[in-house]
């Protein structure tokens, strides 16, 4: 029919009908009524009575007007409560009717405005939870997040494993790692207002955090911006890639066949490899945008918080609800602490002392402990009974086998003898540097149902240490050789 009407513009009914492939009579009939066949069909009439006719305008519409966000299923439940004789199979009819009413009379929706991203202009940072993936390190569940950086134009990504919550330290470390890996800095950096970092902070602390963040961006020549609080889609250029990155990590874990890693470093390498594959797909665009980035400064700026602590007579200090042990010779000193996301660096004046693993307080506010038995073992040897009711007794054991051994000793020996034996075992591990080997020997004793023989273990590991020391014979040169060298040098000078 469309072909006939096309030819009918220039030809008569018979000629147009012949070209369209039907009779001239059909052509004359079409000329009398030029509506399409689909337009001639009568509207489909209702085949059964409308079950909502009596209540939609009088009850459902006022309900939708008073509570615009109510769900259709809630409306149905309310109508069934008011009208028990209403059939229960009207759910789809009610949902369609409500959807049509809201399209005509409902509230206006928020509109997403697609943006043109200029190369080298915008970089975004955000954090995403990773606990749902069930990653473990040495059999222990890893409570962590990912710091995620992305360039809006080319799609360059960088991810960094964060052990604590959202904080300035985590943002500063992750952002600088991303910028230095990229080789340049964008002109603008956007974050999500660091809502978790600002939580529970007073006004002065919030101002200090904002000042440090502004100084960090100024160091790299970036303009700091934030999206409106609670409006996540304003950071859509990184919120959506969050899901893609987590899906890629989940798939890689399934292909790997295990979610357990030997240590945190191997897990971080695993994440870097996944992000590297994502960046390889966008390699050409990244190279084009890299040429338009700002040059980096000579060096990084600080990505830590600094504070001072006092080492008490307990051979340690408390920082952020976590007790850390240090060598007892530091008791009574004030130490300078650089607080990173995963570690603490200790300084005595300007002298670097050591690096400690950062601990976290418990979820219910319970104090945490980061204990190194080597710091206190010399004192425990003088006071072995202190081990019995020690506040951080479980944390002082370097491996699980030591803790299980002490439990076995307490079951089968008097408390004084059990404490003394356990302290001597820890001292043996410290003095002979055989912590792992001694743990294996203790685990074997536990499996055999026997108590450890302290004398036998001391003899065993002392013998190993003696045998491991090689005998070195040094043949000294005679002094006459040196005198001959001096005579030769004097002869050369004279000549």
C-alpha positions, 0 to 999 in steps of 0.5 A, a space after each residue: 500500500 505504501 508503494 502504491 501511494 508513492 507511485 500515486 503521487 505522479 501516476 493514475 490509479 491503474 498504473 500505480 496499482 500495476 506497479 504495486 502488484 495488485 488490481 486497479 479495483 484495489 487502487 480505487 478502493 484505497 483512493 477512497 480511504 487512504 488510512 493504513 490497515 493498522 489505522 482502520 482497526 477498532 481499538 481493543 475494548 476491555 474484555 472484563 470489568 475494571 477491578 480498580 474503577 471504583 477505588 483508583 480515583 477516590 482512594 489510590 490517587 489521593 494516596 499517591 499524592 500524599 506519599 509520592 514515594 510509596 511503592 505500588 506493592 504497598 498500595 496494593 497491600 493497603 487496598 487489600 486491607 481496606 477491600 478484602 473482596 478485591 482480587 489479589 491478581 491485580 498487582 500488574 494492573 495496579 503497577 501499570 496504572 500507577 506508572 501511567 498516572 505518575 508519568 502524567 501527574 507525578 513529580 519531576 525526576 532528577 536529570 543527568 547531564 552528560 559532560 565533555 571531558 577535556 584531556 588533562 583537566 579532571 582526575 577523581 578519587 574515591 574509596 570502595 569497600 572490598 570486604 564482600 570479596 572474602 580476601 584473606 592473608 595467611 588465613 586471616 580475613 583482610 578488612 580493607 578498602 581500595 583507594 581508586 583514582 581515575 582520569 575522566 577523559 582517558 580512563 587511566 586508573 590506579 588502585 591502592 589497598 587501604 587497611 584503615 578507613 577513609 582518611 587524609 593519610 590514605 587519600 594523600 598516599 594513594 593520590 601521590 602513588 597514582 600521580 607519580 605512576 601516571 607521570 603528571 598531574 591533572 589541573 583539577 582533582 575531585 573527591 567525594 567530600 571525604 565524608 567518612 574522614 570528616 565524621 566524628 571530627 570537631 570543627 578545628 580538626 575538620 578545618 585542619 584536614 581541609 587545610 592539609 588537603 588544599 596544601 596537597 593539591 596546591 603542591 601539584 598545581 591541582 584545583 581541589 573540588 568536591 561533589 555535593 554531600 550525598 550526591 554520588 552521581 556527581 562523581 559518576 566518572 569513578 562511581 561506575 568504574 568502582 563496580 567494574 573494578 570490583 567485578 574484575 577483581 572477583 573474576 580474577 579471584 575465581 580464575 586464581 582458584 583461591 582468595 588467600 594470599 601469603 602476605 599483603 604485598 602479594 595481594 597488592 601486586 595482584 591488584 596492580 596486575 588487574 589495574 594494569 590490564 585495564 590501563 593497557 586497553 586504554 593505552 592509546 588514549 592514556 598516552 594522548 592525555 599524558 602529554 597534556 598533564 602538568 609536570 610533577 614537582 621535584 619531590 612528593 609532599 608528606 603523606 602522613 600525620 605526625 604526632 608525639 608520644 611518651 613511652 611509659 614504664 609498660 615499655 610502650 605507648 598508646 596511639 589512637 586506642 592501640 598499644 605499641 611496644 618498643 625496646 625498653 631503653 626508650 622508656 621515659 623518652 618522647 618519640 616523634 611518630 609518622 602515622 601512615 595508613 599501614 605503618 608507623 615510623 618512629 623517630 627520636 629527635 631526628 634519628 630514625 628508630 624503627 617501623 611498626 605495623 599499624 594496629 586498629 582499635 576493635 569495632 566496639 571501641 576496644 583497645 588494640 595491641 601491636 606487640 613484639 615479644 622481643 621488646 619485653 622478653 628480657 623483663 619477662 625472664 625476671 618476672 615470668 608470672 607476669 605472663 599469666 594475667 598479662 593484658 596482651 597475653 594472646 598478642 605476645 605470642 608470635 605464632 599460633 603454636 606458641 599460644 596453644 602450647 601455653 594453653 597446654 602447659 597451663 592445663 597440665 602443669 602448675 601456673 608458675 612452672 607453666 609461665 616459666 617454661 613458656 617464657 624460656 621458650 620465647 627467650 629461646 626463639 629470640 636469642 637463637 633467632 629460630 622462631 619459625 623452626 621452634 614453632 614447628 617443633 612445638 606444633 609437633 609436640 601438640 600433635 603428639 599430645 606431649 609437653 615440650 622438653 625445654 632442655 632438649 629444645 635448647 640443646 637442639 637449637 643451640 647445636 644448630 647455631 653452633 654448626 651454622 657458624 663457619 670457621 674462617 681462617 685468615 692468612 695475614 701478610 708478613 710486614 716485610 711485604 709492606 716495607 718492600 712496597 714502601 721502598 719501591 715507592 721511595 725509589 719512584 719518587 727519587 727517580 
